[in-house]
Amino acid sequence: MNDIRDEDRILPQANSPLFRLPGELRNWIYDLVITPSAPIVNPSWDTTTGPKHQQVPSLGVTLLRTCRAVYLEANESTLLKKGDFVFTRIAHIQAFFSRLSLSQRSNVDHITIDLREAASGDPASQSEESTTIANEWVHYFCCVQGAHMMGAWCADLSTLKNDIPHLRSICIDLTTWQPNYAGARVSGWRYLQSLLRSIRGLDSFTLKGKCLDSSSWRSQPVPWSLGLWVSPAFDKDESALVDLLGHAIREPKENEVKLLERHVVEGGVTLLTVRVDEAHKIMPLTGSDLHLLYDGRMLWNEFLDFKENQVESIKRRKASMSIGDAIWGRAPEVLV
């Protein structure tokens, strides 16, 4: 009898209304109860001292404590799969994932990185600590574990791929990081290029930024630069931002499509996403979707065609500029 597993000792919950329901319905209930209602910011196993900016919503884990049968059937995989985990420091990522088993880590395929504590190029908010944090993020995204030279400052730091090996989706939150004046925005754009230069093979990549007033832009910027201050208008290449996201996404397989999406949410916050999804899940795109004027999406191939047409249009308009336009330096309009 001592060889009987604990799972085999569980008696059927014959008197429980929950266990009289079909298994599919019970799983649906578990999802509703355990799925977090809001992002989990800097989760920590140490309840006595929480990290800076920590926010942990009610998680409904009390259901798992009702009985052993519920615990084994529901477990924590729903929380790990569907929770939106947000981190402001690498140390918080490592502290959280170091307590998870390999099987538990495999359930986490999406995280959000909030850069609020990293240096943004704005001298008013820059410190030695924020500069160090900014450098650590570049290392975390770009370095390969164990490939450092002896004595390198980052030799003892882990990497994103090592901590979260099954990661398929990333969101970079810039809403509390981005500076307001143009000079710092140029530095921020260059930092973003350094940060993301080595990320490849994801299913989805999102940049989350706040809108600026129209005086920050040309009279008619291209649709995918609207709202995000890191528009490479400063580099005279309006498509570079989307190209940066696109390079991080894997090529779609058969019966999959690659999409560019732009959504404006409460407070003028803009979400710019490039992702791969199953073709049958995507509703047919309409003509209004192709231009992303306010809130929409387009197929990646349509974006590439649209970008090429824009470049050709600009070249033609530049060629037809009058001498007066050339003298006064008037930029041609970008048609949308």
C-alpha positions in Angstrom: 0.0 0.0 0.0 2.9 2.3 0.6 3.6 2.3 -3.2 0.3 4.0 -4.0 0.8 7.5 -5.4 -0.9 10.4 -3.7 -2.9 11.1 -6.9 -4.4 7.6 -6.6 -5.6 8.3 -3.0 -7.9 11.1 -4.1 -11.5 10.1 -3.7 -13.9 11.3 -6.4 -15.6 14.6 -5.5 -19.0 13.0 -5.9 -20.8 15.6 -3.8 -19.2 18.6 -5.4 -21.3 20.5 -8.0 -18.0 21.6 -9.6 -16.8 18.0 -10.3 -20.2 17.0 -11.6 -19.6 19.4 -14.5 -17.9 18.2 -17.7 -14.1 18.6 -17.7 -14.2 21.2 -20.5 -16.5 23.4 -18.5 -14.3 23.0 -15.4 -11.3 24.2 -17.4 -13.3 27.2 -18.5 -14.1 28.0 -14.9 -10.5 27.6 -13.9 -9.4 30.0 -16.7 -11.9 32.6 -15.5 -10.9 32.4 -11.9 -7.1 32.1 -12.2 -6.4 34.3 -15.2 -5.2 37.7 -13.8 -7.5 40.6 -14.4 -4.6 43.1 -14.8 -0.9 43.0 -15.6 1.4 41.5 -12.9 4.2 44.0 -12.4 7.5 42.8 -10.9 6.1 39.6 -9.3 8.1 38.5 -6.3 8.3 35.4 -4.2 9.4 37.4 -1.2 6.3 38.9 0.3 8.1 41.0 3.0 9.9 43.3 0.6 8.4 44.0 -2.8 10.3 45.5 -5.8 9.8 49.1 -6.8 6.7 49.7 -9.0 5.3 46.3 -8.0 1.6 45.7 -8.8 0.0 42.3 -8.2 -3.8 42.0 -8.9 -6.0 39.4 -7.2 -5.0 36.1 -8.8 -7.8 33.8 -7.6 -5.3 31.2 -6.4 -7.5 30.5 -3.3 -9.4 28.1 -5.6 -6.3 25.9 -5.7 -6.4 25.6 -1.9 -9.9 24.2 -1.7 -8.8 20.6 -2.2 -6.1 18.5 -3.6 -8.2 17.4 -6.6 -8.7 21.0 -7.7 -5.1 21.8 -7.2 -3.9 18.9 -9.4 -6.5 19.6 -12.1 -6.2 23.4 -12.3 -2.6 23.9 -11.1 -0.6 27.1 -11.9 -0.2 26.7 -15.7 -3.2 28.9 -16.5 -1.6 31.7 -14.4 1.7 31.3 -16.1 0.3 31.0 -19.6 -2.2 33.8 -19.5 -0.7 36.3 -17.1 0.8 39.5 -18.5 4.1 39.6 -16.6 5.7 43.1 -16.6 9.3 43.7 -15.5 11.2 47.0 -14.9 14.5 45.4 -14.0 16.5 42.3 -15.1 17.0 41.4 -11.5 13.2 41.0 -11.0 13.0 38.7 -14.0 15.8 36.5 -12.7 14.4 36.5 -9.1 11.0 35.3 -10.4 12.0 32.7 -12.9 14.8 31.2 -10.7 12.0 29.8 -8.5 10.2 28.1 -11.4 10.9 24.6 -12.7 11.8 24.0 -16.3 8.2 22.8 -17.0 6.8 25.9 -15.3 9.0 28.2 -17.3 7.8 26.5 -20.5 4.3 27.9 -19.8 5.5 31.5 -20.1 5.7 32.6 -23.7 5.0 36.4 -23.3 6.4 39.2 -21.2 6.4 43.0 -21.1 9.5 45.0 -20.5 8.9 48.4 -19.0 11.9 50.7 -19.6 10.8 53.3 -17.0 13.9 52.8 -14.9 16.4 52.9 -17.8 18.2 56.0 -19.1 16.2 57.5 -22.0 18.6 60.2 -23.2 17.0 62.9 -21.2 19.7 64.4 -18.9 17.1 65.6 -16.5 16.1 62.0 -15.5 19.4 60.3 -16.2 21.6 59.0 -13.4 24.4 56.5 -12.9 21.9 53.9 -11.9 19.6 54.5 -14.8 22.5 54.3 -17.2 23.6 51.0 -15.8 20.1 49.6 -16.1 19.9 50.8 -19.8 23.2 49.0 -20.5 22.0 45.9 -18.7 18.9 45.7 -20.9 21.1 45.8 -24.1 23.2 43.0 -22.7 20.2 41.0 -21.7 18.7 41.1 -25.2 21.9 40.8 -27.2 24.5 38.8 -25.4 24.9 35.0 -25.5 25.3 33.2 -22.2 28.8 32.0 -21.7 30.2 33.9 -24.6 31.8 36.7 -22.6 35.4 37.5 -22.4 37.1 37.1 -19.0 36.6 40.1 -16.8 33.7 41.5 -18.9 31.4 43.7 -16.8 28.4 41.6 -17.8 30.1 38.2 -17.5 28.0 37.3 -14.5 24.6 38.4 -15.9 22.1 36.1 -17.4 20.3 36.6 -20.8 16.7 36.6 -21.9 17.0 33.4 -23.9 18.5 31.6 -20.9 15.9 32.8 -18.4 12.8 32.4 -20.6 13.7 29.8 -23.2 10.2 29.4 -24.6 9.5 33.1 -25.1 7.4 33.8 -28.2 6.1 37.3 -27.7 7.5 40.5 -26.3 6.0 44.0 -25.6 8.4 46.9 -24.9 6.5 49.6 -22.9 7.9 53.1 -23.6 5.0 55.1 -22.1 6.9 56.2 -18.9 10.3 56.2 -20.5 10.2 58.3 -23.6 11.4 61.9 -23.2 9.5 64.9 -24.7 12.2 66.9 -26.5 13.6 66.0 -29.9 17.2 65.7 -29.0 16.5 63.0 -26.4 14.1 61.3 -28.8 16.9 60.8 -31.3 19.1 59.2 -28.6 16.1 57.1 -27.6 15.6 55.8 -31.1 19.3 54.9 -31.4 19.1 53.1 -28.1 16.1 51.1 -29.3 18.0 50.1 -32.4 20.8 48.8 -30.2 18.4 47.0 -27.8 16.5 45.1 -30.5 19.2 44.4 -33.0 19.6 40.7 -32.1 16.1 39.7 -31.4 14.9 37.1 -33.9 12.3 34.3 -34.3 9.4 35.7 -32.3 5.7 35.2 -33.0 4.8 38.7 -31.9 6.5 42.0 -31.1 4.8 45.1 -29.8 6.0 48.6 -29.0 3.8 50.6 -26.6 4.3 54.4 -26.7 2.4 57.6 -26.0 1.3 60.1 -28.7 2.8 63.5 -29.0 1.2 66.6 -30.4 1.2 67.1 -34.2 4.0 69.8 -33.9 6.4 66.9 -33.3 5.9 65.5 -36.8 6.0 66.5 -40.5 2.8 67.8 -41.9 1.8 64.3 -43.1 3.9 61.5 -41.7 3.3 58.0 -42.9 0.6 56.1 -41.0 2.8 53.7 -39.1 4.9 56.6 -37.6 1.9 58.3 -36.0 1.8 58.4 -32.3 5.1 56.7 -31.5 7.8 59.3 -30.7 10.5 56.9 -31.9 9.4 57.5 -35.5 12.6 57.4 -37.5 11.5 60.6 -39.2 14.7 61.9 -37.5 16.7 59.5 -39.6 14.6 60.3 -42.7 13.4 56.8 -42.9 9.8 56.5 -41.8 9.7 52.7 -42.3 12.7 51.9 -40.1 10.6 51.5 -37.0 8.4 48.9 -38.5 11.3 47.2 -40.2 13.0 46.9 -36.8 9.9 45.0 -35.5 9.6 43.0 -38.6 13.1 41.6 -38.4 12.4 40.2 -34.9 9.5 38.1 -36.3 9.9 34.6 -37.8 8.8 33.9 -41.3 5.2 32.6 -41.5 4.7 28.9 -42.2 2.2 27.5 -44.6 -1.4 28.6 -43.7 0.0 31.5 -41.6 0.2 35.2 -42.3 2.4 38.1 -41.1 0.6 41.2 -40.0 1.3 44.8 -39.1 -1.2 46.2 -36.6 -1.7 49.6 -35.0 -4.1 50.3 -32.2 -4.7 53.5 -30.2 -6.1 52.9 -26.7 -7.1 55.0 -23.7 -5.0 58.1 -23.1 -3.6 58.2 -26.6 -1.3 55.2 -26.0 -0.3 53.6 -29.3 0.4 49.9 -29.7 2.4 49.0 -32.8 2.7 45.2 -33.4 4.1 42.9 -36.0 3.0 39.3 -35.5 2.4 35.9 -37.2 -0.9 34.2 -36.9 -2.9 31.4 -38.4 -4.6 32.6 -41.6 -8.0 31.2 -40.8 -8.1 33.3 -37.6 -7.7 36.6 -39.5 -10.8 38.3 -40.8 -10.6 39.5 -44.4 -8.9 42.9 -44.5 -10.8 45.8 -46.0 -9.5 48.7 -48.0 -9.6 51.0 -44.9 -7.3 48.6 -43.0 -4.6 49.0 -45.6 -3.8 52.5 -44.7 -3.7 52.3 -40.8 -4.8 55.9 -40.7 -6.0 55.6 -37.1 -6.5 52.1 -35.9 -6.1 49.1 -38.1 -3.9 46.5 -39.7 -2.4 45.3 -42.9 -0.8 42.2 -44.3 3.0 42.4 -44.1 3.3 42.0 -47.9 0.9 44.8 -48.3 3.0 47.0 -46.1 6.1 46.2 -48.1 4.3 47.1 -51.4 2.8 50.2 -49.8 6.2 51.3 -48.5 7.8 50.8 -52.0 5.0 52.8 -53.6 5.5 55.6 -51.1 9.2 55.7 -51.8 8.6 55.9 -55.6 6.0 58.5 -55.1 8.4 60.7 -53.0 11.1 60.3 -55.7 8.7 61.4 -58.4 7.6 64.4 -56.4 11.2 65.4 -55.6 12.1 65.2 -59.3 9.2 67.5 -60.1 9.9 70.1 -57.4 10.3 73.6 -58.6 13.5 75.6 -58.2 11.8 77.7 -55.6 10.9 74.6 -53.6 14.4 73.4 -53.8 15.8 76.8 -52.6 13.4 77.1 -49.7 13.8 73.4 -48.8 10.1 72.5 -48.8 9.7 68.8 -48.2 7.3 67.0 -50.6 4.1 65.8 -49.0 3.8 62.1 -48.2 0.6 60.8 -49.6 -1.5 58.5 -47.4 
